[in-house]
C-alpha cells in the first residue's frame, strides 16, 4: 500500500545532532495514506483462461484518464486489491460491519403470500415453496453474499440447475420460461436440491468476460453479460451480481466491476480507532512521564551522534518499575516525574468508536453490542431508522435475487410461474406482547365502528382475520358468521307474549 516516507536531512552539516535527528527520522514509521492506484485489478491465477486476456486489463481509458487528472494523489481512489481486502476481513472491526448488516438483513427473513384467494391449493404451494427456499439454504447464502459485499464490494450467487450443468450451457443466457427450464418429476416429499442449488462465489474468483463500453444508450453499457469463473465462461443470467455501493462507470474496470467495499470506506475510521485505543491503553499503562535531565554537551557539540544518550534512556526505561530504584549521576542528572490526568479518556475513545458507526450507518448498540461510555442514552428512534434502512436495502438490492430463485423453483416443481405469489420481508422491529395487544384492541374498536356504520360487513372482517396469521383466528370459515342478538330483544319478546 502506498505510504509517504520522510526524506532524510541534507548532507550538511554532519555534526552529532544532525546524525541523531537523521537517524530518528529514518526510523520513524511512515505516514499511512489511502490513495490506491487506478489500474487494472490483479486477479488470482486461473480466473482467466490461459491465452485469454481479461477485458478489464484492456480497458485503458479509465485508468489513463484518471492518472492524467492526477487522481492518484488523492484519497479513496482506486482499488486496493482482493488480497489486501481479505487481510482486512480478519480484523474484528471489519467483521463487525459485515456481520451486523448480514445478521439484520436475514434475521427475520421473509414469508411468501398470494394476491389470490388463499384456498387450500395456494396455501399448500406457498408452504412447499417456503420449504424449498429453506432446503437450498437461500437465507444463509444471502447472508454470506452480504458479507462478501461488505468485504470486497461485490457479491455473486451461482444458479446451479443440475440439468444445465455443462460448461456449454453455462455460457448461454438463462431464459425464465417453461421451454428452457423443464418441469421435473419431483415427489411431494422430495427435496429440490436434487435438481437445483445456489452457491455464493467470492469476488476474487470472477472477472467480466465481455461488456459493452461503446454505447451508453444500451442496457449492457459497462454491465457484464458474461463472466470468467476460474477459467470457465458463465453467462450473467446464471451468476447474479449484487452491489450495494456501486462506483461510477469510469472506475468499474479498476474495481473489477464491483463497488466500494465497506472495509475500504471504513479503513481511515478504523485506523483512527485503533490508534486511539492503543494510545489510551499506553497512557493508562504509563500515566506518569519521567523527565531525565542529563548532560547533552557531547551531542550538542557534535562530538557523537547521541548513541550514548539513547542507550542511557533505554537502560532507564528497561529497568524502570514501581518496586525498584534508579541510580543517577548526582552532578549531571536529575529525575522529574510528571503524572498525566486520565480524566476524559473514555469520552475520546467513545468518540472514536462513534465515527466507525457513522460511516456504516449502524447504531453503536448493534455494531458494537454495547453502548460505549460517553454515548448517553440510546434513542429508540435510532434503531428504528436503522431497521427502516435495512428494509429498504432488502427490497432494493436483494429482493430481485430471491424472486429469480423462486421463479426457477416454481418452473422445476410446477412447470409454470404463479404470478400471484408475493415476497414479503418480515419487519425487523418486533412489538412487545403489550404493544401487540393494544394494537389488536385498537383494530377491533375500529372494525366495530365500521361495522355499525355499515361501511364493511361481518364477512369482510372475518375474511381479514382469517388471512392474518397474527390475529389468532387464521383459517376460520368466513362463511359461518355467528348471529348477534340485538340489545333489548329478550325484553321485546316477553312484552309481545303478554
Secondary structure, 3 states (H helix, E strand, C coil): CCEECCCCCCCCCCCHHHHHHHHHHHHCCCEECCCCCCCCCCCCCCCCCCCCCCHHHHCHHHHHHHHHCCHHHCCCCCCCCHHHHHHHCCCHHHHHHHHHHHHHHCCCCEEEEECCCCCHHHHHHHHHHHHHHHHCCHHHHHHHHHHHHHHHCCEEEEEEEHHHCCHHHHCCCCCCCCCCCCCCCCCCCCCHHHCEEEEEECHHHEEEEECECCCCCCCCECCCCEEEECCEEEECCCEEEECCCCCCHHHHCCCCCCCCCHHHHHHHHHHHHHHHHHHHHHHHHCCEEEEEECCCHHHHCCCCCCHHHHHHHHHHHHHCCCCCCCCCCCCCCEEEEEECCCCCHHHHHHHHHHHHHHHHCCCHHHHCCCCCCCCCCCCHHHHHHHHHHHHHHHHHHHHHHHHHHHHHHHHHHHCCCCCCEEEEECCCCCCCHHHHHHHHHHHHHHHHHHHHCCCCCHHHHHHHHHHCCCCCCCCCCCCCCCCCCCCCHHHHHHHHHC
